[in-house]
Amino acid sequence: MMSWLIFAILSAVSAALVSIFGKIGLQNIDANTATAIRSIIMALFLIGVVSVQGNLGKIPEIIGQRKALLFIVLSGLAGATSWLFYFLALKTGKVSQVGPIDKLSVVIATILAIIFFGEKLSLVNGIGVALIAIGVILTALQ
């Protein structure tokens, strides 16, 4: 029942490691090329996961659903541009600033979810999102 929370925490830990490993790996190399290599590694890893799960046969089914495929492609393009900008920021910026500022995506995603999906925020959730925004601003100020 709380598996979403466990997965979200694991996602946060993994994302934190992206920053640390990325910053170390970006020394003296092109950020965009590093991002391309990273995406190839991710694709191979995820194809392996799908294969182990026995879900490779579902690929044609997904490709056949035009609307789903369109939004998966758009999501992929948004993710790719996010990685490009993130690695460019990491190349010259501090992880302690780039990482938190990147989390402004939480605030933007929440606002878009309210607008497009009609999601409602409780007072506590709204305060939490506002605190994230304040934290991003404070982090950017140095």
N, CA, C and O atoms as a GROMACS GRO file, in nm:
protein
  568
    1MET      N    1   0.082  -0.119   0.000
    1MET     CA    2   0.000   0.000   0.000
    1MET      C    3   0.086   0.126   0.000
    1MET      O    4   0.051   0.225  -0.064
    2MET      N    5   0.197   0.124   0.069
    2MET     CA    6   0.288   0.238   0.073
    2MET      C    7   0.406   0.217  -0.022
    2MET      O    8   0.510   0.280  -0.006
    3SER      N    9   0.390   0.128  -0.120
    3SER     CA   10   0.502   0.100  -0.211
    3SER      C   11   0.543   0.226  -0.288
    3SER      O   12   0.660   0.241  -0.323
    4TRP      N   13   0.447   0.316  -0.316
    4TRP     CA   14   0.480   0.438  -0.386
    4TRP      C   15   0.583   0.519  -0.306
    4TRP      O   16   0.673   0.580  -0.365
    5LEU      N   17   0.570   0.520  -0.175
    5LEU     CA   18   0.662   0.596  -0.090
    5LEU      C   19   0.801   0.534  -0.092
    5LEU      O   20   0.901   0.606  -0.102
    6ILE      N   21   0.808   0.404  -0.084
    6ILE     CA   22   0.937   0.335  -0.090
    6ILE      C   23   1.004   0.363  -0.223
    6ILE      O   24   1.123   0.396  -0.228
    7PHE      N   25   0.927   0.351  -0.334
    7PHE     CA   26   0.983   0.377  -0.467
    7PHE      C   27   1.026   0.523  -0.481
    7PHE      O   28   1.128   0.552  -0.543
    8ALA      N   29   0.948   0.615  -0.424
    8ALA     CA   30   0.983   0.757  -0.431
    8ALA      C   31   1.112   0.786  -0.356
    8ALA      O   32   1.196   0.864  -0.402
    9ILE      N   33   1.129   0.724  -0.239
    9ILE     CA   34   1.253   0.743  -0.162
    9ILE      C   35   1.372   0.683  -0.237
    9ILE      O   36   1.478   0.744  -0.244
   10LEU      N   37   1.353   0.564  -0.293
   10LEU     CA   38   1.460   0.503  -0.373
   10LEU      C   39   1.493   0.589  -0.495
   10LEU      O   40   1.610   0.600  -0.535
   11SER      N   41   1.392   0.650  -0.554
   11SER     CA   42   1.414   0.741  -0.666
   11SER      C   43   1.498   0.861  -0.623
   11SER      O   44   1.590   0.902  -0.694
   12ALA      N   45   1.466   0.917  -0.507
   12ALA     CA   46   1.540   1.033  -0.456
   12ALA      C   47   1.686   0.997  -0.429
   12ALA      O   48   1.776   1.075  -0.460
   13VAL      N   49   1.709   0.880  -0.370
   13VAL     CA   50   1.847   0.837  -0.343
   13VAL      C   51   1.921   0.817  -0.474
   13VAL      O   52   2.036   0.860  -0.488
   14SER      N   53   1.857   0.752  -0.571
   14SER     CA   54   1.920   0.730  -0.701
   14SER      C   55   1.950   0.863  -0.770
   14SER      O   56   2.058   0.881  -0.827
   15ALA      N   57   1.855   0.956  -0.764
   15ALA     CA   58   1.875   1.087  -0.826
   15ALA      C   59   1.991   1.162  -0.759
   15ALA      O   60   2.066   1.232  -0.827
   16ALA      N   61   2.004   1.148  -0.630
   16ALA     CA   62   2.116   1.212  -0.560
   16ALA      C   63   2.248   1.154  -0.609
   16ALA      O   64   2.346   1.228  -0.626
   17LEU      N   65   2.252   1.025  -0.632
   17LEU     CA   66   2.375   0.962  -0.682
   17LEU      C   67   2.406   1.005  -0.824
   17LEU      O   68   2.523   1.011  -0.862
   18VAL      N   69   2.302   1.036  -0.904
   18VAL     CA   70   2.326   1.090  -1.039
   18VAL      C   71   2.409   1.217  -1.027
   18VAL      O   72   2.504   1.236  -1.103
   19SER      N   73   2.374   1.304  -0.934
   19SER     CA   74   2.447   1.429  -0.915
   19SER      C   75   2.592   1.405  -0.876
   19SER      O   76   2.684   1.464  -0.933
   20ILE      N   77   2.612   1.318  -0.780
   20ILE     CA   78   2.748   1.293  -0.730
   20ILE      C   79   2.833   1.225  -0.836
   20ILE      O   80   2.943   1.272  -0.868
   21PHE      N   81   2.782   1.114  -0.893
   21PHE     CA   82   2.859   1.042  -0.995
   21PHE      C   83   2.878   1.129  -1.119
   21PHE      O   84   2.985   1.127  -1.181
   22GLY      N   85   2.773   1.206  -1.156
   22GLY     CA   86   2.783   1.292  -1.273
   22GLY      C   87   2.889   1.399  -1.257
   22GLY      O   88   2.969   1.422  -1.348
   23LYS      N   89   2.891   1.464  -1.143
   23LYS     CA   90   2.990   1.571  -1.118
   23LYS      C   91   3.131   1.515  -1.127
   23LYS      O   92   3.219   1.578  -1.186
   24ILE      N   93   3.154   1.398  -1.069
   24ILE     CA   94   3.286   1.336  -1.077
   24ILE      C   95   3.320   1.299  -1.221
   24ILE      O   96   3.432   1.322  -1.267
   25GLY      N   97   3.223   1.242  -1.292
   25GLY     CA   98   3.247   1.197  -1.428
   25GLY      C   99   3.261   1.307  -1.531
   25GLY      O  100   3.318   1.284  -1.638
   26LEU      N  101   3.212   1.426  -1.502
   26LEU     CA  102   3.214   1.535  -1.599
   26LEU      C  103   3.346   1.612  -1.604
   26LEU      O  104   3.362   1.702  -1.687
   27GLN      N  105   3.437   1.578  -1.519
   27GLN     CA  106   3.564   1.650  -1.518
   27GLN      C  107   3.637   1.629  -1.650
   27GLN      O  108   3.665   1.516  -1.690
   28ASN      N  109   3.667   1.739  -1.718
   28ASN     CA  110   3.746   1.740  -1.841
   28ASN      C  111   3.680   1.670  -1.959
   28ASN      O  112   3.751   1.627  -2.050
   29ILE      N  113   3.547   1.657  -1.961
   29ILE     CA  114   3.478   1.600  -2.078
   29ILE      C  115   3.356   1.685  -2.112
   29ILE      O  116   3.310   1.766  -2.032
   30ASP      N  117   3.305   1.666  -2.234
   30ASP     CA  118   3.188   1.738  -2.282
   30ASP      C  119   3.061   1.686  -2.214
   30ASP      O  120   3.037   1.566  -2.212
   31ALA      N  121   2.983   1.776  -2.158
   31ALA     CA  122   2.863   1.739  -2.083
   31ALA      C  123   2.758   1.672  -2.172
   31ALA      O  124   2.694   1.575  -2.130
   32ASN      N  125   2.739   1.723  -2.294
   32ASN     CA  126   2.638   1.665  -2.382
   32ASN      C  127   2.675   1.524  -2.426
   32ASN      O  128   2.589   1.436  -2.434
   33THR      N  129   2.802   1.502  -2.456
   33THR     CA  130   2.847   1.368  -2.493
   33THR      C  131   2.831   1.272  -2.376
   33THR      O  132   2.789   1.158  -2.394
   34ALA      N  133   2.865   1.318  -2.257
   34ALA     CA  134   2.847   1.236  -2.137
   34ALA      C  135   2.700   1.202  -2.118
   34ALA      O  136   2.668   1.089  -2.079
   35THR      N  137   2.611   1.296  -2.144
   35THR     CA  138   2.467   1.272  -2.131
   35THR      C  139   2.422   1.167  -2.232
   35THR      O  140   2.340   1.081  -2.199
   36ALA      N  141   2.474   1.174  -2.353
   36ALA     CA  142   2.439   1.074  -2.455
   36ALA      C  143   2.483   0.934  -2.412
   36ALA      O  144   2.408   0.838  -2.426
   37ILE      N  145   2.605   0.924  -2.360
   37ILE     CA  146   2.654   0.794  -2.313
   37ILE      C  147   2.568   0.744  -2.198
   37ILE      O  148   2.534   0.626  -2.192
   38ARG      N  149   2.533   0.833  -2.108
   38ARG     CA  150   2.448   0.798  -1.995
   38ARG      C  151   2.314   0.744  -2.043
   38ARG      O  152   2.262   0.646  -1.989
   39SER      N  153   2.257   0.808  -2.144
   39SER     CA  154   2.126   0.764  -2.194
   39SER      C  155   2.134   0.627  -2.260
   39SER      O  156   2.040   0.548  -2.251
   40ILE      N  157   2.244   0.598  -2.327
   40ILE     CA  158   2.262   0.465  -2.388
   40ILE      C  159   2.270   0.359  -2.278
   40ILE      O  160   2.207   0.254  -2.288
   41ILE      N  161   2.345   0.388  -2.174
   41ILE     CA  162   2.357   0.294  -2.062
   41ILE      C  163   2.220   0.272  -1.998
   41ILE      O  164   2.183   0.159  -1.966
   42MET      N  165   2.145   0.380  -1.979
   42MET     CA  166   2.012   0.368  -1.920
   42MET      C  167   1.921   0.284  -2.008
   42MET      O  168   1.848   0.198  -1.958
   43ALA      N  169   1.925   0.308  -2.140
   43ALA     CA  170   1.840   0.232  -2.232
   43ALA      C  171   1.873   0.084  -2.226
   43ALA      O  172   1.783   0.000  -2.218
   44LEU      N  173   2.002   0.051  -2.230
   44LEU     CA  174   2.042  -0.090  -2.224
   44LEU      C  175   1.998  -0.154  -2.092
   44LEU      O  176   1.949  -0.267  -2.090
   45PHE      N  177   2.017  -0.083  -1.983
   45PHE     CA  178   1.977  -0.134  -1.851
   45PHE      C  179   1.826  -0.159  -1.847
   45PHE      O  180   1.781  -0.265  -1.801
   46LEU      N  181   1.748  -0.063  -1.895
   46LEU     CA  182   1.603  -0.076  -1.890
   46LEU      C  183   1.551  -0.184  -1.985
   46LEU      O  184   1.453  -0.252  -1.953
   47ILE      N  185   1.614  -0.199  -2.100
   47ILE     CA  186   1.577  -0.310  -2.189
   47ILE      C  187   1.603  -0.442  -2.119
   47ILE      O  188   1.526  -0.537  -2.132
   48GLY      N  189   1.712  -0.449  -2.044
   48GLY     CA  190   1.741  -0.569  -1.966
   48GLY      C  191   1.634  -0.595  -1.861
   48GLY      O  192   1.591  -0.710  -1.843
   49VAL      N  193   1.590  -0.491  -1.792
   49VAL     CA  194   1.486  -0.505  -1.690
   49VAL      C  195   1.356  -0.555  -1.754
   49VAL      O  196   1.294  -0.649  -1.704
   50VAL      N  197   1.316  -0.493  -1.864
   50VAL     CA  198   1.193  -0.533  -1.934
   50VAL      C  199   1.205  -0.677  -1.983
   50VAL      O  200   1.108  -0.753  -1.977
   51SER      N  201   1.322  -0.714  -2.030
   51SER     CA  202   1.345  -0.850  -2.078
   51SER      C  203   1.334  -0.952  -1.965
   51SER      O  204   1.267  -1.054  -1.980
   52VAL      N  205   1.399  -0.923  -1.853
   52VAL     CA  206   1.393  -1.013  -1.737
   52VAL      C  207   1.249  -1.029  -1.688
   52VAL      O  208   1.209  -1.137  -1.643
   53GLN      N  209   1.172  -0.921  -1.696
   53GLN     CA  210   1.032  -0.926  -1.654
   53GLN      C  211   0.943  -0.999  -1.756
   53GLN      O  212   0.827  -1.029  -1.729
   54GLY      N  213   1.000  -1.028  -1.874
   54GLY     CA  214   0.922  -1.095  -1.978
   54GLY      C  215   0.826  -1.003  -2.050
   54GLY      O  216   0.724  -1.049  -2.101
   55ASN      N  217   0.856  -0.874  -2.054
   55ASN     CA  218   0.764  -0.776  -2.112
   55ASN      C  219   0.808  -0.720  -2.248
   55ASN      O  220   0.748  -0.624  -2.296
   56LEU      N  221   0.910  -0.777  -2.310
   56LEU     CA  222   0.952  -0.726  -2.441
   56LEU      C  223   0.838  -0.736  -2.543
   56LEU      O  224   0.829  -0.653  -2.634
   57GLY      N  225   0.753  -0.835  -2.530
   57GLY     CA  226   0.640  -0.853  -2.621
   57GLY      C  227   0.537  -0.742  -2.613
   57GLY      O  228   0.452  -0.730  -2.701
   58LYS      N  229   0.542  -0.661  -2.508
   58LYS     CA  230   0.446  -0.552  -2.492
   58LYS      C  231   0.486  -0.427  -2.570
   58LYS      O  232   0.406  -0.334  -2.583
   59ILE      N  233   0.606  -0.424  -2.622
   59ILE     CA  234   0.653  -0.305  -2.696
   59ILE      C  235   0.564  -0.276  -2.817
   59ILE      O  236   0.522  -0.161  -2.832
   60PRO      N  237   0.533  -0.374  -2.904
   60PRO     CA  238   0.445  -0.344  -3.018
   60PRO      C  239   0.306  -0.294  -2.975
   60PRO      O  240   0.246  -0.210  -3.042
   61GLU      N  241   0.257  -0.345  -2.864
   61GLU     CA  242   0.126  -0.301  -2.811
   61GLU      C  243   0.130  -0.152  -2.776
   61GLU      O  244   0.037  -0.078  -2.808
   62ILE      N  245   0.237  -0.110  -2.712
   62ILE     CA  246   0.250   0.031  -2.674
   62ILE      C  247   0.270   0.117  -2.798
   62ILE      O  248   0.212   0.225  -2.810
   63ILE      N  249   0.353   0.070  -2.891
   63ILE     CA  250   0.377   0.145  -3.015
   63ILE      C  251   0.247   0.161  -3.094
   63ILE      O  252   0.228   0.261  -3.163
   64GLY      N  253   0.158   0.064  -3.084
   64GLY     CA  254   0.031   0.069  -3.155
   64GLY      C  255  -0.069   0.167  -3.097
   64GLY      O  256  -0.167   0.202  -3.163
   65GLN      N  257  -0.047   0.212  -2.978
   65GLN     CA  258  -0.138   0.309  -2.915
   65GLN      C  259  -0.084   0.450  -2.939
   65GLN      O  260   0.004   0.497  -2.868
   66ARG      N  261  -0.138   0.515  -3.040
   66ARG     CA  262  -0.084   0.644  -3.086
   66ARG      C  263  -0.075   0.750  -2.977
   66ARG      O  264   0.028   0.815  -2.962
   67LYS      N  265  -0.183   0.767  -2.901
   67LYS     CA  266  -0.183   0.870  -2.797
   67LYS      C  267  -0.079   0.839  -2.690
   67LYS      O  268  -0.003   0.927  -2.650
   68ALA      N  269  -0.075   0.715  -2.644
   68ALA     CA  270   0.022   0.676  -2.543
   68ALA      C  271   0.164   0.697  -2.596
   68ALA      O  272   0.250   0.751  -2.526
   69LEU      N  273   0.187   0.654  -2.720
   69LEU     CA  274   0.320   0.668  -2.779
   69LEU      C  275   0.360   0.814  -2.792
   69LEU      O  276   0.474   0.850  -2.763
   70LEU      N  277   0.267   0.899  -2.834
   70LEU     CA  278   0.296   1.042  -2.848
   70LEU      C  279   0.343   1.100  -2.715
   70LEU      O  280   0.443   1.172  -2.710
   71PHE      N  281   0.271   1.068  -2.608
   71PHE     CA  282   0.308   1.126  -2.478
   71PHE      C  283   0.433   1.062  -2.419
   71PHE      O  284   0.505   1.126  -2.343
   72ILE      N  285   0.459   0.936  -2.453
   72ILE     CA  286   0.585   0.873  -2.412
   72ILE      C  287   0.702   0.940  -2.484
   72ILE      O  288   0.806   0.966  -2.424
   73VAL      N  289   0.683   0.969  -2.614
   73VAL     CA  290   0.788   1.039  -2.690
   73VAL      C  291   0.811   1.178  -2.633
   73VAL      O  292   0.925   1.219  -2.613
   74LEU      N  293   0.703   1.251  -2.606
   74LEU     CA  294   0.717   1.386  -2.548
   74LEU      C  295   0.785   1.380  -2.411
   74LEU      O  296   0.868   1.465  -2.380
   75SER      N  297   0.749   1.281  -2.331
   75SER     CA  298   0.814   1.263  -2.202
   75SER      C  299   0.962   1.234  -2.219
   75SER      O  300   1.046   1.286  -2.145
   76GLY      N  301   0.994   1.151  -2.317
   76GLY     CA  302   1.136   1.120  -2.345
   76GLY      C  303   1.213   1.243  -2.387
   76GLY      O  304   1.327   1.263  -2.344
   77LEU      N  305   1.153   1.325  -2.472
   77LEU     CA  306   1.219   1.449  -2.515
   77LEU      C  307   1.237   1.545  -2.398
   77LEU      O  308   1.342   1.609  -2.384
   78ALA      N  309   1.135   1.556  -2.313
   78ALA     CA  310   1.146   1.642  -2.195
   78ALA      C  311   1.256   1.590  -2.102
   78ALA      O  312   1.334   1.668  -2.049
   79GLY      N  313   1.261   1.460  -2.083
   79GLY     CA  314   1.364   1.400  -1.999
   79GLY      C  315   1.503   1.423  -2.055
   79GLY      O  316   1.597   1.453  -1.981
   80ALA      N  317   1.516   1.408  -2.187
   80ALA     CA  318   1.648   1.427  -2.251
   80ALA      C  319   1.695   1.572  -2.236
   80ALA      O  320   1.812   1.596  -2.207
   81THR      N  321   1.605   1.666  -2.257
   81THR     CA  322   1.647   1.806  -2.240
   81THR      C  323   1.678   1.836  -2.094
   81THR      O  324   1.770   1.913  -2.065
   82SER      N  325   1.603   1.776  -2.004
   82SER     CA  326   1.632   1.793  -1.862
   82SER      C  327   1.773   1.743  -1.830
   82SER      O  328   1.849   1.811  -1.760
   83TRP      N  329   1.808   1.626  -1.880
   83TRP     CA  330   1.942   1.571  -1.855
   83TRP      C  331   2.050   1.660  -1.916
   83TRP      O  332   2.153   1.684  -1.853
   84LEU      N  333   2.026   1.708  -2.039
   84LEU     CA  334   2.126   1.794  -2.102
   84LEU      C  335   2.152   1.918  -2.016
   84LEU      O  336   2.267   1.951  -1.987
   85PHE      N  337   2.045   1.984  -1.976
   85PHE     CA  338   2.060   2.106  -1.896
   85PHE      C  339   2.118   2.075  -1.758
   85PHE      O  340   2.198   2.153  -1.706
   86TYR      N  341   2.078   1.962  -1.700
   86TYR     CA  342   2.127   1.925  -1.568
   86TYR      C  343   2.278   1.900  -1.573
   86TYR      O  344   2.352   1.950  -1.488
   87PHE      N  345   2.324   1.823  -1.671
   87PHE     CA  346   2.467   1.793  -1.681
   87PHE      C  347   2.546   1.919  -1.717
   87PHE      O  348   2.659   1.935  -1.671
   88LEU      N  349   2.489   2.008  -1.799
   88LEU     CA  350   2.557   2.135  -1.828
   88LEU      C  351   2.570   2.218  -1.700
   88LEU      O  352   2.675   2.279  -1.676
   89ALA      N  353   2.466   2.219  -1.619
   89ALA     CA  354   2.472   2.293  -1.492
   89ALA      C  355   2.572   2.229  -1.397
   89ALA      O  356   2.649   2.300  -1.331
   90LEU      N  357   2.574   2.095  -1.390
   90LEU     CA  358   2.668   2.025  -1.302
   90LEU      C  359   2.813   2.048  -1.343
   90LEU      O  360   2.902   2.054  -1.259
   91LYS      N  361   2.834   2.060  -1.474
   91LYS     CA  362   2.971   2.076  -1.526
   91LYS      C  363   3.040   2.194  -1.461
   91LYS      O  364   3.158   2.187  -1.427
   92THR      N  365   2.966   2.304  -1.444
   92THR     CA  366   3.030   2.426  -1.391
   92THR      C  367   2.977   2.469  -1.256
   92THR      O  368   3.036   2.554  -1.189
   93GLY      N  369   2.865   2.411  -1.214
   93GLY     CA  370   2.804   2.453  -1.088
   93GLY      C  371   2.832   2.357  -0.974
   93GLY      O  372   2.889   2.249  -0.994
   94LYS      N  373   2.792   2.397  -0.857
   94LYS     CA  374   2.808   2.315  -0.738
   94LYS      C  375   2.688   2.220  -0.727
   94LYS      O  376   2.574   2.261  -0.750
   95VAL      N  377   2.714   2.095  -0.692
   95VAL     CA  378   2.607   1.998  -0.672
   95VAL      C  379   2.509   2.049  -0.566
   95VAL      O  380   2.388   2.030  -0.577
   96SER      N  381   2.563   2.115  -0.463
   96SER     CA  382   2.480   2.164  -0.354
   96SER      C  383   2.385   2.276  -0.397
   96SER      O  384   2.292   2.310  -0.324
   97GLN      N  385   2.407   2.332  -0.516
   97GLN     CA  386   2.315   2.432  -0.570
   97GLN      C  387   2.233   2.375  -0.685
   97GLN      O  388   2.111   2.395  -0.691
   98VAL      N  389   2.299   2.306  -0.776
   98VAL     CA  390   2.231   2.252  -0.894
   98VAL      C  391   2.122   2.152  -0.853
   98VAL      O  392   2.010   2.158  -0.903
   99GLY      N  393   2.157   2.060  -0.762
   99GLY     CA  394   2.060   1.959  -0.719
   99GLY      C  395   1.932   2.017  -0.663
   99GLY      O  396   1.823   1.982  -0.709
  100PRO      N  397   1.942   2.105  -0.565
  100PRO     CA  398   1.819   2.164  -0.511
  100PRO      C  399   1.742   2.248  -0.613
  100PRO      O  400   1.619   2.242  -0.616
  101ILE      N  401   1.811   2.324  -0.695
  101ILE     CA  402   1.741   2.406  -0.794
  101ILE      C  403   1.667   2.317  -0.894
  101ILE      O  404   1.557   2.350  -0.939
  102ASP      N  405   1.727   2.204  -0.929
  102ASP     CA  406   1.660   2.108  -1.017
  102ASP      C  407   1.528   2.061  -0.958
  102ASP      O  408   1.436   2.027  -1.032
  103LYS      N  409   1.518   2.061  -0.826
  103LYS     CA  410   1.396   2.014  -0.760
  103LYS      C  411   1.283   2.116  -0.769
  103LYS      O  412   1.173   2.090  -0.719
  104LEU      N  413   1.309   2.230  -0.831
  104LEU     CA  414   1.200   2.321  -0.863
  104LEU      C  415   1.099   2.249  -0.953
  104LEU      O  416   0.983   2.290  -0.963
  105SER      N  417   1.144   2.142  -1.017
  105SER     CA  418   1.055   2.060  -1.099
  105SER      C  419   0.938   2.007  -1.016
  105SER      O  420   0.830   1.986  -1.069
  106VAL      N  421   0.959   1.985  -0.887
  106VAL     CA  422   0.851   1.938  -0.799
  106VAL      C  423   0.741   2.043  -0.792
  106VAL      O  424   0.622   2.011  -0.799
  107VAL      N  425   0.780   2.168  -0.777
  107VAL     CA  426   0.684   2.277  -0.768
  107VAL      C  427   0.611   2.293  -0.902
  107VAL      O  428   0.489   2.307  -0.906
  108ILE      N  429   0.687   2.291  -1.011
  108ILE     CA  430   0.627   2.307  -1.144
  108ILE      C  431   0.533   2.191  -1.174
  108ILE      O  432   0.423   2.213  -1.225
  109ALA      N  433   0.575   2.068  -1.144
  109ALA     CA  434   0.490   1.952  -1.168
  109ALA      C  435   0.361   1.960  -1.088
  109ALA      O  436   0.254   1.923  -1.137
  110THR      N  437   0.371   2.007  -0.965
  110THR     CA  438   0.252   2.020  -0.880
  110THR      C  439   0.156   2.122  -0.939
  110THR      O  440   0.035   2.098  -0.945
  111ILE      N  441   0.208   2.235  -0.982
  111ILE     CA  442   0.122   2.339  -1.041
  111ILE      C  443   0.056   2.286  -1.169
  111ILE      O  444  -0.064   2.307  -1.190
  112LEU      N  445   0.132   2.216  -1.253
  112LEU     CA  446   0.076   2.160  -1.376
  112LEU      C  447  -0.027   2.052  -1.347
  112LEU      O  448  -0.126   2.041  -1.420
  113ALA      N  449  -0.005   1.972  -1.243
  113ALA     CA  450  -0.103   1.869  -1.205
  113ALA      C  451  -0.234   1.932  -1.160
  113ALA      O  452  -0.342   1.879  -1.187
  114ILE      N  453  -0.226   2.045  -1.092
  114ILE     CA  454  -0.346   2.116  -1.050
  114ILE      C  455  -0.420   2.169  -1.173
  114ILE      O  456  -0.542   2.157  -1.183
  115ILE      N  457  -0.345   2.228  -1.266
  115ILE     CA  458  -0.406   2.288  -1.385
  115ILE      C  459  -0.463   2.182  -1.479
  115ILE      O  460  -0.578   2.193  -1.521
  116PHE      N  461  -0.384   2.080  -1.513
  116PHE     CA  462  -0.425   1.984  -1.616
  116PHE      C  463  -0.508   1.867  -1.564
  116PHE      O  464  -0.591   1.815  -1.638
  117PHE      N  465  -0.485   1.825  -1.441
  117PHE     CA  466  -0.554   1.707  -1.389
  117PHE      C  467  -0.655   1.740  -1.280
  117PHE      O  468  -0.726   1.652  -1.232
  118GLY      N  469  -0.662   1.867  -1.241
  118GLY     CA  470  -0.755   1.906  -1.137
  118GLY      C  471  -0.721   1.849  -1.001
  118GLY      O  472  -0.809   1.837  -0.915
  119GLU      N  473  -0.594   1.814  -0.980
  119GLU     CA  474  -0.554   1.759  -0.850
  119GLU      C  475  -0.569   1.866  -0.743
  119GLU      O  476  -0.549   1.985  -0.768
  120LYS      N  477  -0.603   1.823  -0.626
  120LYS     CA  478  -0.621   1.913  -0.512
  120LYS      C  479  -0.506   1.893  -0.413
  120LYS      O  480  -0.458   1.781  -0.393
  121LEU      N  481  -0.464   2.002  -0.352
  121LEU     CA  482  -0.361   1.996  -0.249
  121LEU      C  483  -0.424   2.024  -0.114
  121LEU      O  484  -0.506   2.115  -0.101
  122SER      N  485  -0.386   1.948  -0.016
  122SER     CA  486  -0.428   1.981   0.120
  122SER      C  487  -0.344   2.100   0.166
  122SER      O  488  -0.245   2.135   0.102
  123LEU      N  489  -0.382   2.159   0.274
  123LEU     CA  490  -0.307   2.271   0.330
  123LEU      C  491  -0.163   2.229   0.360
  123LEU      O  492  -0.068   2.301   0.330
  124VAL      N  493  -0.148   2.111   0.419
  124VAL     CA  494  -0.015   2.062   0.454
  124VAL      C  495   0.069   2.040   0.327
  124VAL      O  496   0.186   2.078   0.323
  125ASN      N  497   0.008   1.980   0.223
  125ASN     CA  498   0.081   1.960   0.098
  125ASN      C  499   0.119   2.093   0.034
  125ASN      O  500   0.230   2.109  -0.017
  126GLY      N  501   0.027   2.188   0.037
  126GLY     CA  502   0.054   2.321  -0.019
  126GLY      C  503   0.169   2.390   0.052
  126GLY      O  504   0.253   2.453  -0.011
  127ILE      N  505   0.172   2.379   0.184
  127ILE     CA  506   0.281   2.437   0.262
  127ILE      C  507   0.413   2.368   0.224
  127ILE      O  508   0.516   2.434   0.210
  128GLY      N  509   0.410   2.236   0.208
  128GLY     CA  510   0.530   2.163   0.170
  128GLY      C  511   0.584   2.207   0.035
  128GLY      O  512   0.705   2.227   0.020
  129VAL      N  513   0.496   2.223  -0.063
  129VAL     CA  514   0.539   2.268  -0.196
  129VAL      C  515   0.593   2.411  -0.187
  129VAL      O  516   0.693   2.443  -0.251
  130ALA      N  517   0.528   2.496  -0.110
  130ALA     CA  518   0.576   2.634  -0.092
  130ALA      C  519   0.714   2.635  -0.027
  130ALA      O  520   0.800   2.714  -0.066
  131LEU      N  521   0.735   2.548   0.070
  131LEU     CA  522   0.867   2.541   0.136
  131LEU      C  523   0.975   2.493   0.038
  131LEU      O  524   1.089   2.539   0.044
  132ILE      N  525   0.939   2.402  -0.052
  132ILE     CA  526   1.035   2.359  -0.155
  132ILE      C  527   1.073   2.479  -0.241
  132ILE      O  528   1.191   2.501  -0.270
  133ALA      N  529   0.973   2.557  -0.283
  133ALA     CA  530   1.000   2.676  -0.364
  133ALA      C  531   1.089   2.775  -0.290
  133ALA      O  532   1.183   2.830  -0.347
  134ILE      N  533   1.060   2.797  -0.163
  134ILE     CA  534   1.142   2.888  -0.082
  134ILE      C  535   1.285   2.833  -0.070
  134ILE      O  536   1.382   2.908  -0.080
  135GLY      N  537   1.297   2.703  -0.049
  135GLY     CA  538   1.428   2.640  -0.040
  135GLY      C  539   1.508   2.657  -0.169
  135GLY      O  540   1.629   2.681  -0.165
  136VAL      N  541   1.442   2.644  -0.282
  136VAL     CA  542   1.509   2.662  -0.412
  136VAL      C  543   1.561   2.804  -0.423
  136VAL      O  544   1.675   2.826  -0.465
  137ILE      N  545   1.479   2.900  -0.386
  137ILE     CA  546   1.520   3.040  -0.394
  137ILE      C  547   1.638   3.066  -0.302
  137ILE      O  548   1.735   3.131  -0.343
  138LEU      N  549   1.633   3.016  -0.179
  138LEU     CA  550   1.743   3.036  -0.086
  138LEU      C  551   1.872   2.969  -0.135
  138LEU      O  552   1.981   3.022  -0.118
  139THR      N  553   1.857   2.853  -0.196
  139THR     CA  554   1.975   2.781  -0.250
  139THR      C  555   2.038   2.860  -0.364
  139THR      O  556   2.160   2.867  -0.375
  140ALA      N  557   1.954   2.921  -0.448
  140ALA     CA  558   2.006   2.996  -0.562
  140ALA      C  559   2.080   3.122  -0.519
  140ALA      O  560   2.167   3.170  -0.591
  141LEU      N  561   2.044   3.176  -0.402
  141LEU     CA  562   2.107   3.300  -0.355
  141LEU      C  563   2.251   3.279  -0.307
  141LEU      O  564   2.326   3.376  -0.295
  142GLN      N  565   2.290   3.160  -0.280
  142GLN     CA  566   2.422   3.122  -0.227
  142GLN      C  567   2.428   3.159  -0.083
  142GLN      O  568   2.531   3.136  -0.019
   0.00000   0.00000   0.00000
